[in-house]
């Protein structure tokens, strides 16, 4: 694969404007083909946001202010565009002495702002993560419902697409039934799939189930997953599943159980989790050639769609104690190498992990190049890049996928 160099001139982009009606350039919500979709966590809370969940996903102890020794994120959001009522002060400070602030996903205006960015930069939409392990907790469930409503409104107003992704991580044995109950409730109470912004594929609404077949000692079983896929299909859904990278060969991150392949054949869209499975552009190219190509051939043989996962880099120093920037971003070269590899092998759809995941350093939304400073504090910078660089790069990925720019087009110039 030819090396992608940085020569494309940056363009001026208009200011964000909130619209009350769908814009002219609404994405085609009838198919996943030709789409670059992002994962959207929507799991951030702050003390005082009304959710009564404290500093969830900002602080290790969510009952205490985020500060040195009590923080779980490696990237820091660029808060310059957020309104005063979207900002929550932390115990950190920037180099200029100003208080470091963060946002809450409970705030409607914040989620709408994120969708305005998607519209502005040409990102097609999101799979909203709905964490099954929290569905039995009243406060967590209420927060997820609010975020779902904000995402729904944001997608409508910005002309983007959205779909629900159930993350099964942390579920106990036989608890997959809570997912069925939740789907019944959001269908009967909110009529989610009747929304014109809800993503359809092959004439049916898309529902994703993430976490099938991983070998990390999950308590729910393959049979639980089997029943869940069959149930969603009986509800008239197109089922997308998130599986291990090495699902086809039943090795490494996948369970060594042939039943997994039987279960995967029931799904309509197969999306292997790639985050952390390679660390450089050359390894990404090799992974695409040796793994993705064979995965896609298997899916085609079974009349399924293949949705590869790409990611900009990885770091969970403050969350897990690993070295900072354990998978470096290389100023966008790493992400672009994966996008080009997916296009070269004929992929028709791409999943970007993630839009707002600052915990593991995979976020592509606006993050600051000047994070908080201080003793015993380490955060990632944006390597000198503008805060919107990855939003623009993912927008370019959509153009490449849809043949609006040639595969020989250079990666966006970093500066």
MARPAVO-394043 format. One record per residue (C-alpha): x, y, z; residue in one letter; chain. Coordinates in pm, whole numbers. Each point is the difference from the previous one (the first is absolute). Layout:
% residues N
<rec x="X" y="Y" z="Z" logu="a" sekol="A"/>
...
//
This chain:
% residues 415
<rec x="0" y="0" z="0" logu="x" sekol="A"/>
<rec x="143" y="336" z="-96" logu="x" sekol="A"/>
<rec x="92" y="228" z="282" logu="x" sekol="A"/>
<rec x="-258" y="273" z="56" logu="x" sekol="A"/>
<rec x="164" y="341" z="15" logu="x" sekol="A"/>
<rec x="-139" y="326" z="128" logu="x" sekol="A"/>
<rec x="-67" y="244" z="-283" logu="x" sekol="A"/>
<rec x="-371" y="76" z="-2" logu="x" sekol="A"/>
<rec x="-76" y="362" z="78" logu="x" sekol="A"/>
<rec x="-239" y="70" z="283" logu="x" sekol="A"/>
<rec x="-324" y="174" z="-76" logu="x" sekol="A"/>
<rec x="-191" y="258" z="195" logu="x" sekol="A"/>
<rec x="-309" y="-143" z="160" logu="x" sekol="A"/>
<rec x="-313" y="194" z="96" logu="x" sekol="A"/>
<rec x="-95" y="65" z="358" logu="x" sekol="A"/>
<rec x="-238" y="-242" z="166" logu="x" sekol="A"/>
<rec x="-364" y="102" z="-27" logu="x" sekol="A"/>
<rec x="-280" y="-187" z="175" logu="x" sekol="A"/>
<rec x="-284" y="-67" z="-240" logu="x" sekol="A"/>
<rec x="-361" y="-70" z="93" logu="x" sekol="A"/>
<rec x="-66" y="-200" z="-316" logu="x" sekol="A"/>
<rec x="203" y="-273" z="-176" logu="x" sekol="A"/>
<rec x="267" y="156" z="-226" logu="x" sekol="A"/>
<rec x="13" y="-44" z="-373" logu="x" sekol="A"/>
<rec x="291" y="-240" z="20" logu="x" sekol="A"/>
<rec x="-162" y="-274" z="204" logu="x" sekol="A"/>
<rec x="179" y="-334" z="-15" logu="x" sekol="A"/>
<rec x="-179" y="-300" z="-146" logu="x" sekol="A"/>
<rec x="-128" y="-181" z="309" logu="x" sekol="A"/>
<rec x="-130" y="-297" z="-202" logu="x" sekol="A"/>
<rec x="334" y="-183" z="-16" logu="x" sekol="A"/>
<rec x="328" y="-47" z="181" logu="x" sekol="A"/>
<rec x="184" y="-26" z="-332" logu="x" sekol="A"/>
<rec x="210" y="302" z="-80" logu="x" sekol="A"/>
<rec x="-2" y="110" z="364" logu="x" sekol="A"/>
<rec x="275" y="84" z="245" logu="x" sekol="A"/>
<rec x="-167" y="-32" z="340" logu="x" sekol="A"/>
<rec x="151" y="75" z="341" logu="x" sekol="A"/>
<rec x="-58" y="-158" z="336" logu="x" sekol="A"/>
<rec x="-150" y="251" z="245" logu="x" sekol="A"/>
<rec x="45" y="-79" z="369" logu="x" sekol="A"/>
<rec x="-210" y="278" z="150" logu="x" sekol="A"/>
<rec x="100" y="-122" z="347" logu="x" sekol="A"/>
<rec x="148" y="316" z="156" logu="x" sekol="A"/>
<rec x="-153" y="158" z="308" logu="x" sekol="A"/>
<rec x="91" y="288" z="226" logu="x" sekol="A"/>
<rec x="-103" y="95" z="351" logu="x" sekol="A"/>
<rec x="-290" y="242" z="-34" logu="x" sekol="A"/>
<rec x="-126" y="-118" z="-338" logu="x" sekol="A"/>
<rec x="-320" y="-140" z="150" logu="x" sekol="A"/>
<rec x="76" y="-366" z="-66" logu="x" sekol="A"/>
<rec x="121" y="-73" z="357" logu="x" sekol="A"/>
<rec x="286" y="-208" z="-136" logu="x" sekol="A"/>
<rec x="288" y="221" z="109" logu="x" sekol="A"/>
<rec x="308" y="26" z="-221" logu="x" sekol="A"/>
<rec x="-62" y="-323" z="-191" logu="x" sekol="A"/>
<rec x="273" y="-81" z="-253" logu="x" sekol="A"/>
<rec x="203" y="306" z="96" logu="x" sekol="A"/>
<rec x="110" y="-107" z="348" logu="x" sekol="A"/>
<rec x="101" y="-329" z="157" logu="x" sekol="A"/>
<rec x="-201" y="91" z="308" logu="x" sekol="A"/>
<rec x="-305" y="159" z="-160" logu="x" sekol="A"/>
<rec x="-104" y="158" z="329" logu="x" sekol="A"/>
<rec x="312" y="216" z="5" logu="x" sekol="A"/>
<rec x="115" y="280" z="-227" logu="x" sekol="A"/>
<rec x="227" y="-108" z="-288" logu="x" sekol="A"/>
<rec x="352" y="96" z="102" logu="x" sekol="A"/>
<rec x="349" y="-148" z="18" logu="x" sekol="A"/>
<rec x="-33" y="-365" z="103" logu="x" sekol="A"/>
<rec x="-373" y="-3" z="-75" logu="x" sekol="A"/>
<rec x="-37" y="1" z="-376" logu="x" sekol="A"/>
<rec x="-63" y="-272" z="-259" logu="x" sekol="A"/>
<rec x="36" y="177" z="-337" logu="x" sekol="A"/>
<rec x="310" y="49" z="-213" logu="x" sekol="A"/>
<rec x="-134" y="256" z="-249" logu="x" sekol="A"/>
<rec x="-153" y="330" z="111" logu="x" sekol="A"/>
<rec x="-294" y="150" z="-191" logu="x" sekol="A"/>
<rec x="42" y="338" z="-164" logu="x" sekol="A"/>
<rec x="-265" y="201" z="185" logu="x" sekol="A"/>
<rec x="43" y="332" z="-181" logu="x" sekol="A"/>
<rec x="-327" y="-27" z="-196" logu="x" sekol="A"/>
<rec x="-220" y="-121" z="286" logu="x" sekol="A"/>
<rec x="-243" y="242" z="166" logu="x" sekol="A"/>
<rec x="30" y="93" z="365" logu="x" sekol="A"/>
<rec x="-278" y="-239" z="106" logu="x" sekol="A"/>
<rec x="183" y="-290" z="-170" logu="x" sekol="A"/>
<rec x="323" y="44" z="197" logu="x" sekol="A"/>
<rec x="88" y="-172" z="327" logu="x" sekol="A"/>
<rec x="310" y="108" z="190" logu="x" sekol="A"/>
<rec x="249" y="-265" z="114" logu="x" sekol="A"/>
<rec x="295" y="13" z="238" logu="x" sekol="A"/>
<rec x="246" y="23" z="-290" logu="x" sekol="A"/>
<rec x="154" y="310" z="-154" logu="x" sekol="A"/>
<rec x="146" y="79" z="-339" logu="x" sekol="A"/>
<rec x="347" y="146" z="-47" logu="x" sekol="A"/>
<rec x="-144" y="353" z="-10" logu="x" sekol="A"/>
<rec x="-155" y="-52" z="343" logu="x" sekol="A"/>
<rec x="-359" y="-32" z="-122" logu="x" sekol="A"/>
<rec x="-226" y="-266" z="149" logu="x" sekol="A"/>
<rec x="-32" y="-314" z="-211" logu="x" sekol="A"/>
<rec x="-362" y="-75" z="-82" logu="x" sekol="A"/>
<rec x="-190" y="-300" z="-136" logu="x" sekol="A"/>
<rec x="-351" y="-75" z="-130" logu="x" sekol="A"/>
<rec x="-290" y="-226" z="88" logu="x" sekol="A"/>
<rec x="-177" y="-223" z="-251" logu="x" sekol="A"/>
<rec x="-319" y="66" z="194" logu="x" sekol="A"/>
<rec x="4" y="355" z="-138" logu="x" sekol="A"/>
<rec x="-223" y="19" z="-308" logu="x" sekol="A"/>
<rec x="190" y="292" z="-153" logu="x" sekol="A"/>
<rec x="329" y="-188" z="24" logu="x" sekol="A"/>
<rec x="-128" y="-303" z="-191" logu="x" sekol="A"/>
<rec x="-162" y="224" z="-261" logu="x" sekol="A"/>
<rec x="334" y="178" z="-36" logu="x" sekol="A"/>
<rec x="173" y="-330" z="-69" logu="x" sekol="A"/>
<rec x="-251" y="-76" z="-275" logu="x" sekol="A"/>
<rec x="51" y="345" z="-147" logu="x" sekol="A"/>
<rec x="368" y="-89" z="-28" logu="x" sekol="A"/>
<rec x="-92" y="-323" z="-179" logu="x" sekol="A"/>
<rec x="-207" y="199" z="-247" logu="x" sekol="A"/>
<rec x="267" y="265" z="-44" logu="x" sekol="A"/>
<rec x="277" y="-250" z="-70" logu="x" sekol="A"/>
<rec x="-202" y="-252" z="-201" logu="x" sekol="A"/>
<rec x="-15" y="-289" z="248" logu="x" sekol="A"/>
<rec x="-300" y="-222" z="-71" logu="x" sekol="A"/>
<rec x="-118" y="-80" z="353" logu="x" sekol="A"/>
<rec x="47" y="-217" z="305" logu="x" sekol="A"/>
<rec x="-70" y="-327" z="170" logu="x" sekol="A"/>
<rec x="-111" y="110" z="346" logu="x" sekol="A"/>
<rec x="147" y="-229" z="264" logu="x" sekol="A"/>
<rec x="-265" y="-126" z="239" logu="x" sekol="A"/>
<rec x="171" y="-185" z="281" logu="x" sekol="A"/>
<rec x="-208" y="-300" z="99" logu="x" sekol="A"/>
<rec x="165" y="-39" z="342" logu="x" sekol="A"/>
<rec x="-147" y="335" z="108" logu="x" sekol="A"/>
<rec x="-357" y="-59" z="-111" logu="x" sekol="A"/>
<rec x="-109" y="-127" z="343" logu="x" sekol="A"/>
<rec x="131" y="312" z="175" logu="x" sekol="A"/>
<rec x="-270" y="268" z="2" logu="x" sekol="A"/>
<rec x="239" y="298" z="-16" logu="x" sekol="A"/>
<rec x="218" y="-151" z="-272" logu="x" sekol="A"/>
<rec x="-304" y="-103" z="-201" logu="x" sekol="A"/>
<rec x="-147" y="351" z="30" logu="x" sekol="A"/>
<rec x="329" y="148" z="-123" logu="x" sekol="A"/>
<rec x="13" y="-238" z="-298" logu="x" sekol="A"/>
<rec x="-359" y="88" z="-89" logu="x" sekol="A"/>
<rec x="79" y="371" z="7" logu="x" sekol="A"/>
<rec x="305" y="-46" z="-218" logu="x" sekol="A"/>
<rec x="-205" y="-211" z="-242" logu="x" sekol="A"/>
<rec x="-252" y="284" z="-32" logu="x" sekol="A"/>
<rec x="279" y="254" z="-52" logu="x" sekol="A"/>
<rec x="162" y="-220" z="-266" logu="x" sekol="A"/>
<rec x="-333" y="-48" z="-171" logu="x" sekol="A"/>
<rec x="-61" y="374" z="-11" logu="x" sekol="A"/>
<rec x="356" y="71" z="-107" logu="x" sekol="A"/>
<rec x="-21" y="-245" z="-288" logu="x" sekol="A"/>
<rec x="-332" y="147" z="-115" logu="x" sekol="A"/>
<rec x="121" y="359" z="12" logu="x" sekol="A"/>
<rec x="336" y="-66" z="-162" logu="x" sekol="A"/>
<rec x="-115" y="-247" z="-265" logu="x" sekol="A"/>
<rec x="214" y="-280" z="144" logu="x" sekol="A"/>
<rec x="-87" y="-366" z="70" logu="x" sekol="A"/>
<rec x="-1" y="-184" z="332" logu="x" sekol="A"/>
<rec x="-53" y="-354" z="124" logu="x" sekol="A"/>
<rec x="9" y="-175" z="337" logu="x" sekol="A"/>
<rec x="293" y="-222" z="94" logu="x" sekol="A"/>
<rec x="-38" y="-218" z="307" logu="x" sekol="A"/>
<rec x="334" y="-61" z="168" logu="x" sekol="A"/>
<rec x="-29" y="-324" z="199" logu="x" sekol="A"/>
<rec x="322" y="53" z="199" logu="x" sekol="A"/>
<rec x="-51" y="-65" z="370" logu="x" sekol="A"/>
<rec x="-326" y="-191" z="-34" logu="x" sekol="A"/>
<rec x="-51" y="-299" z="227" logu="x" sekol="A"/>
<rec x="-120" y="-341" z="-112" logu="x" sekol="A"/>
<rec x="-352" y="1" z="-145" logu="x" sekol="A"/>
<rec x="-21" y="380" z="28" logu="x" sekol="A"/>
<rec x="-33" y="47" z="-376" logu="x" sekol="A"/>
<rec x="-377" y="4" z="57" logu="x" sekol="A"/>
<rec x="37" y="353" z="135" logu="x" sekol="A"/>
<rec x="105" y="103" z="-350" logu="x" sekol="A"/>
<rec x="-321" y="-141" z="-146" logu="x" sekol="A"/>
<rec x="-206" y="181" z="260" logu="x" sekol="A"/>
<rec x="182" y="324" z="-62" logu="x" sekol="A"/>
<rec x="-59" y="-21" z="-375" logu="x" sekol="A"/>
<rec x="-369" y="-64" z="57" logu="x" sekol="A"/>
<rec x="-22" y="305" z="224" logu="x" sekol="A"/>
<rec x="185" y="248" z="-221" logu="x" sekol="A"/>
<rec x="-207" y="-124" z="-292" logu="x" sekol="A"/>
<rec x="-333" y="28" z="177" logu="x" sekol="A"/>
<rec x="81" y="323" z="187" logu="x" sekol="A"/>
<rec x="214" y="186" z="-252" logu="x" sekol="A"/>
<rec x="-65" y="-179" z="-331" logu="x" sekol="A"/>
<rec x="368" y="34" z="-80" logu="x" sekol="A"/>
<rec x="6" y="-191" z="-328" logu="x" sekol="A"/>
<rec x="-292" y="203" z="-136" logu="x" sekol="A"/>
<rec x="228" y="302" z="1" logu="x" sekol="A"/>
<rec x="107" y="107" z="-349" logu="x" sekol="A"/>
<rec x="356" y="44" z="131" logu="x" sekol="A"/>
<rec x="26" y="-359" z="122" logu="x" sekol="A"/>
<rec x="240" y="-204" z="-213" logu="x" sekol="A"/>
<rec x="-154" y="-269" z="-220" logu="x" sekol="A"/>
<rec x="176" y="-271" z="-197" logu="x" sekol="A"/>
<rec x="-156" y="-245" z="-244" logu="x" sekol="A"/>
<rec x="-340" y="147" z="80" logu="x" sekol="A"/>
<rec x="19" y="-51" z="379" logu="x" sekol="A"/>
<rec x="120" y="204" z="300" logu="x" sekol="A"/>
<rec x="355" y="-78" z="110" logu="x" sekol="A"/>
<rec x="71" y="-118" z="354" logu="x" sekol="A"/>
<rec x="352" y="-86" z="106" logu="x" sekol="A"/>
<rec x="101" y="-251" z="268" logu="x" sekol="A"/>
<rec x="361" y="46" z="110" logu="x" sekol="A"/>
<rec x="202" y="-254" z="196" logu="x" sekol="A"/>
<rec x="-64" y="-342" z="-152" logu="x" sekol="A"/>
<rec x="267" y="-272" z="22" logu="x" sekol="A"/>
<rec x="279" y="177" z="188" logu="x" sekol="A"/>
<rec x="223" y="-221" z="213" logu="x" sekol="A"/>
<rec x="26" y="238" z="297" logu="x" sekol="A"/>
<rec x="-214" y="-212" z="235" logu="x" sekol="A"/>
<rec x="-335" y="168" z="-59" logu="x" sekol="A"/>
<rec x="-276" y="-144" z="212" logu="x" sekol="A"/>
<rec x="-268" y="-10" z="-268" logu="x" sekol="A"/>
<rec x="22" y="-293" z="-237" logu="x" sekol="A"/>
<rec x="9" y="-59" z="-374" logu="x" sekol="A"/>
<rec x="-347" y="-146" z="34" logu="x" sekol="A"/>
<rec x="-118" y="327" z="158" logu="x" sekol="A"/>
<rec x="139" y="185" z="-303" logu="x" sekol="A"/>
<rec x="-158" y="-251" z="-237" logu="x" sekol="A"/>
<rec x="-343" y="57" z="151" logu="x" sekol="A"/>
<rec x="45" y="378" z="0" logu="x" sekol="A"/>
<rec x="88" y="14" z="-371" logu="x" sekol="A"/>
<rec x="-294" y="-222" z="-89" logu="x" sekol="A"/>
<rec x="-232" y="212" z="211" logu="x" sekol="A"/>
<rec x="103" y="328" z="-165" logu="x" sekol="A"/>
<rec x="-42" y="-156" z="-342" logu="x" sekol="A"/>
<rec x="-349" y="-112" z="104" logu="x" sekol="A"/>
<rec x="-70" y="367" z="82" logu="x" sekol="A"/>
<rec x="72" y="94" z="-361" logu="x" sekol="A"/>
<rec x="348" y="142" z="53" logu="x" sekol="A"/>
<rec x="318" y="-13" z="-203" logu="x" sekol="A"/>
<rec x="249" y="-133" z="256" logu="x" sekol="A"/>
<rec x="358" y="121" z="11" logu="x" sekol="A"/>
<rec x="238" y="-175" z="241" logu="x" sekol="A"/>
<rec x="327" y="109" z="155" logu="x" sekol="A"/>
<rec x="237" y="-296" z="18" logu="x" sekol="A"/>
<rec x="371" y="-64" z="74" logu="x" sekol="A"/>
<rec x="261" y="75" z="-265" logu="x" sekol="A"/>
<rec x="86" y="-370" z="-35" logu="x" sekol="A"/>
<rec x="-354" y="-137" z="2" logu="x" sekol="A"/>
<rec x="44" y="-188" z="-328" logu="x" sekol="A"/>
<rec x="298" y="-206" z="120" logu="x" sekol="A"/>
<rec x="-126" y="-30" z="360" logu="x" sekol="A"/>
<rec x="330" y="112" z="150" logu="x" sekol="A"/>
<rec x="169" y="279" z="195" logu="x" sekol="A"/>
<rec x="-283" y="233" z="114" logu="x" sekol="A"/>
<rec x="-278" y="-245" z="-98" logu="x" sekol="A"/>
<rec x="-137" y="-302" z="184" logu="x" sekol="A"/>
<rec x="115" y="-331" z="-143" logu="x" sekol="A"/>
<rec x="-351" y="-129" z="-60" logu="x" sekol="A"/>
<rec x="-140" y="-90" z="-342" logu="x" sekol="A"/>
<rec x="-346" y="105" z="117" logu="x" sekol="A"/>
<rec x="117" y="361" z="-37" logu="x" sekol="A"/>
<rec x="12" y="-35" z="-378" logu="x" sekol="A"/>
<rec x="-349" y="-147" z="-4" logu="x" sekol="A"/>
<rec x="-127" y="295" z="202" logu="x" sekol="A"/>
<rec x="178" y="255" z="-217" logu="x" sekol="A"/>
<rec x="-170" y="-145" z="-307" logu="x" sekol="A"/>
<rec x="-335" y="113" z="145" logu="x" sekol="A"/>
<rec x="97" y="368" z="-14" logu="x" sekol="A"/>
<rec x="-38" y="235" z="-295" logu="x" sekol="A"/>
<rec x="310" y="216" z="59" logu="x" sekol="A"/>
<rec x="327" y="-119" z="157" logu="x" sekol="A"/>
<rec x="229" y="258" z="160" logu="x" sekol="A"/>
<rec x="328" y="-127" z="152" logu="x" sekol="A"/>
<rec x="153" y="212" z="278" logu="x" sekol="A"/>
<rec x="342" y="124" z="-111" logu="x" sekol="A"/>
<rec x="98" y="242" z="276" logu="x" sekol="A"/>
<rec x="338" y="-101" z="140" logu="x" sekol="A"/>
<rec x="54" y="-284" z="-249" logu="x" sekol="A"/>
<rec x="269" y="187" z="-198" logu="x" sekol="A"/>
<rec x="218" y="297" z="85" logu="x" sekol="A"/>
<rec x="141" y="161" z="-316" logu="x" sekol="A"/>
<rec x="-97" y="73" z="-360" logu="x" sekol="A"/>
<rec x="203" y="-298" z="-123" logu="x" sekol="A"/>
<rec x="-167" y="-233" z="251" logu="x" sekol="A"/>
<rec x="-342" y="140" z="-96" logu="x" sekol="A"/>
<rec x="73" y="-73" z="-366" logu="x" sekol="A"/>
<rec x="111" y="-351" z="86" logu="x" sekol="A"/>
<rec x="-310" y="-57" z="215" logu="x" sekol="A"/>
<rec x="-226" y="109" z="-284" logu="x" sekol="A"/>
<rec x="175" y="-230" z="-246" logu="x" sekol="A"/>
<rec x="23" y="-303" z="228" logu="x" sekol="A"/>
<rec x="-317" y="32" z="208" logu="x" sekol="A"/>
<rec x="-257" y="245" z="-138" logu="x" sekol="A"/>
<rec x="21" y="-129" z="-357" logu="x" sekol="A"/>
<rec x="-75" y="-356" z="109" logu="x" sekol="A"/>
<rec x="-267" y="120" z="243" logu="x" sekol="A"/>
<rec x="-179" y="186" z="-277" logu="x" sekol="A"/>
<rec x="21" y="-301" z="-233" logu="x" sekol="A"/>
<rec x="-156" y="-216" z="272" logu="x" sekol="A"/>
<rec x="-279" y="252" z="47" logu="x" sekol="A"/>
<rec x="-66" y="22" z="-372" logu="x" sekol="A"/>
<rec x="-19" y="-379" z="-16" logu="x" sekol="A"/>
<rec x="-271" y="13" z="268" logu="x" sekol="A"/>
<rec x="-186" y="299" z="-151" logu="x" sekol="A"/>
<rec x="102" y="235" z="278" logu="x" sekol="A"/>
<rec x="142" y="351" z="3" logu="x" sekol="A"/>
<rec x="343" y="69" z="147" logu="x" sekol="A"/>
<rec x="59" y="314" z="208" logu="x" sekol="A"/>
<rec x="364" y="53" z="101" logu="x" sekol="A"/>
<rec x="91" y="208" z="305" logu="x" sekol="A"/>
<rec x="271" y="266" z="-29" logu="x" sekol="A"/>
<rec x="143" y="216" z="280" logu="x" sekol="A"/>
<rec x="233" y="302" z="22" logu="x" sekol="A"/>
<rec x="228" y="-126" z="279" logu="x" sekol="A"/>
<rec x="-26" y="-134" z="353" logu="x" sekol="A"/>
<rec x="93" y="105" z="352" logu="x" sekol="A"/>
<rec x="-137" y="-83" z="343" logu="x" sekol="A"/>
<rec x="277" y="125" z="225" logu="x" sekol="A"/>
<rec x="-231" y="169" z="252" logu="x" sekol="A"/>
<rec x="-256" y="-281" z="-18" logu="x" sekol="A"/>
<rec x="229" y="-304" z="21" logu="x" sekol="A"/>
<rec x="350" y="130" z="70" logu="x" sekol="A"/>
<rec x="149" y="-100" z="-336" logu="x" sekol="A"/>
<rec x="249" y="228" z="-177" logu="x" sekol="A"/>
<rec x="-149" y="312" z="-154" logu="x" sekol="A"/>
<rec x="-72" y="-30" z="-375" logu="x" sekol="A"/>
<rec x="61" y="-374" z="-6" logu="x" sekol="A"/>
<rec x="-123" y="0" z="-362" logu="x" sekol="A"/>
<rec x="111" y="339" z="-140" logu="x" sekol="A"/>
<rec x="-218" y="195" z="-239" logu="x" sekol="A"/>
<rec x="287" y="118" z="-222" logu="x" sekol="A"/>
<rec x="-191" y="320" z="-85" logu="x" sekol="A"/>
<rec x="-278" y="-191" z="-175" logu="x" sekol="A"/>
<rec x="220" y="-232" z="-204" logu="x" sekol="A"/>
<rec x="-102" y="-304" z="206" logu="x" sekol="A"/>
<rec x="-375" y="58" z="-45" logu="x" sekol="A"/>
<rec x="31" y="88" z="-368" logu="x" sekol="A"/>
<rec x="202" y="-315" z="-69" logu="x" sekol="A"/>
<rec x="-290" y="-212" z="129" logu="x" sekol="A"/>
<rec x="-256" y="194" z="-201" logu="x" sekol="A"/>
<rec x="201" y="-40" z="-320" logu="x" sekol="A"/>
<rec x="50" y="-372" z="71" logu="x" sekol="A"/>
<rec x="-375" y="-47" z="46" logu="x" sekol="A"/>
<rec x="-72" y="180" z="-326" logu="x" sekol="A"/>
<rec x="265" y="-193" z="-193" logu="x" sekol="A"/>
<rec x="-154" y="-332" z="100" logu="x" sekol="A"/>
<rec x="-344" y="110" z="-117" logu="x" sekol="A"/>
<rec x="-176" y="81" z="329" logu="x" sekol="A"/>
<rec x="-329" y="184" z="-42" logu="x" sekol="A"/>
<rec x="-35" y="122" z="358" logu="x" sekol="A"/>
<rec x="230" y="101" z="287" logu="x" sekol="A"/>
<rec x="-43" y="33" z="378" logu="x" sekol="A"/>
<rec x="222" y="255" z="178" logu="x" sekol="A"/>
<rec x="71" y="-67" z="367" logu="x" sekol="A"/>
<rec x="-84" y="247" z="148" logu="x" sekol="A"/>
<rec x="-151" y="347" z="-26" logu="x" sekol="A"/>
<rec x="32" y="96" z="368" logu="x" sekol="A"/>
<rec x="211" y="-271" z="169" logu="x" sekol="A"/>
<rec x="255" y="202" z="193" logu="x" sekol="A"/>
<rec x="40" y="-274" z="263" logu="x" sekol="A"/>
<rec x="198" y="-223" z="-236" logu="x" sekol="A"/>
<rec x="138" y="278" z="-217" logu="x" sekol="A"/>
<rec x="-196" y="-94" z="-314" logu="x" sekol="A"/>
<rec x="-217" y="313" z="-29" logu="x" sekol="A"/>
<rec x="-23" y="181" z="-334" logu="x" sekol="A"/>
<rec x="-203" y="301" z="118" logu="x" sekol="A"/>
<rec x="156" y="331" z="101" logu="x" sekol="A"/>
<rec x="273" y="-52" z="259" logu="x" sekol="A"/>
<rec x="248" y="258" z="118" logu="x" sekol="A"/>
<rec x="366" y="3" z="-84" logu="x" sekol="A"/>
<rec x="61" y="170" z="335" logu="x" sekol="A"/>
<rec x="-145" y="-232" z="267" logu="x" sekol="A"/>
<rec x="28" y="66" z="374" logu="x" sekol="A"/>
<rec x="345" y="9" z="157" logu="x" sekol="A"/>
<rec x="140" y="-54" z="348" logu="x" sekol="A"/>
<rec x="192" y="-237" z="220" logu="x" sekol="A"/>
<rec x="-90" y="-366" z="-48" logu="x" sekol="A"/>
<rec x="-221" y="86" z="-300" logu="x" sekol="A"/>
<rec x="39" y="-145" z="-348" logu="x" sekol="A"/>
<rec x="-237" y="45" z="-291" logu="x" sekol="A"/>
<rec x="31" y="-44" z="-373" logu="x" sekol="A"/>
<rec x="42" y="303" z="-220" logu="x" sekol="A"/>
<rec x="-138" y="13" z="-354" logu="x" sekol="A"/>
<rec x="358" y="-3" z="-133" logu="x" sekol="A"/>
<rec x="-26" y="364" z="-101" logu="x" sekol="A"/>
<rec x="-306" y="-63" z="-218" logu="x" sekol="A"/>
<rec x="-309" y="224" z="-11" logu="x" sekol="A"/>
<rec x="-273" y="-133" z="226" logu="x" sekol="A"/>
<rec x="-225" y="-81" z="-297" logu="x" sekol="A"/>
<rec x="264" y="-191" z="-198" logu="x" sekol="A"/>
<rec x="-143" y="-347" z="59" logu="x" sekol="A"/>
<rec x="-354" y="115" z="-72" logu="x" sekol="A"/>
<rec x="124" y="123" z="-338" logu="x" sekol="A"/>
<rec x="197" y="-319" z="-58" logu="x" sekol="A"/>
<rec x="-304" y="-221" z="68" logu="x" sekol="A"/>
<rec x="-203" y="221" z="-234" logu="x" sekol="A"/>
<rec x="263" y="-66" z="-267" logu="x" sekol="A"/>
<rec x="-36" y="-374" z="72" logu="x" sekol="A"/>
<rec x="-365" y="21" z="-101" logu="x" sekol="A"/>
<rec x="94" y="167" z="-327" logu="x" sekol="A"/>
<rec x="258" y="-269" z="-70" logu="x" sekol="A"/>
<rec x="-246" y="-277" z="79" logu="x" sekol="A"/>
<rec x="-259" y="148" z="-239" logu="x" sekol="A"/>
<rec x="256" y="61" z="-279" logu="x" sekol="A"/>
<rec x="-37" y="377" z="32" logu="x" sekol="A"/>
<rec x="379" y="24" z="23" logu="x" sekol="A"/>
<rec x="249" y="-249" z="-150" logu="x" sekol="A"/>
<rec x="182" y="-254" z="210" logu="x" sekol="A"/>
<rec x="320" y="178" z="-99" logu="x" sekol="A"/>
<rec x="-121" y="317" z="172" logu="x" sekol="A"/>
<rec x="248" y="109" z="269" logu="x" sekol="A"/>
<rec x="-86" y="9" z="365" logu="x" sekol="A"/>
<rec x="-104" y="339" z="134" logu="x" sekol="A"/>
<rec x="300" y="215" z="76" logu="x" sekol="A"/>
<rec x="47" y="9" z="380" logu="x" sekol="A"/>
<rec x="74" y="375" z="18" logu="x" sekol="A"/>
//
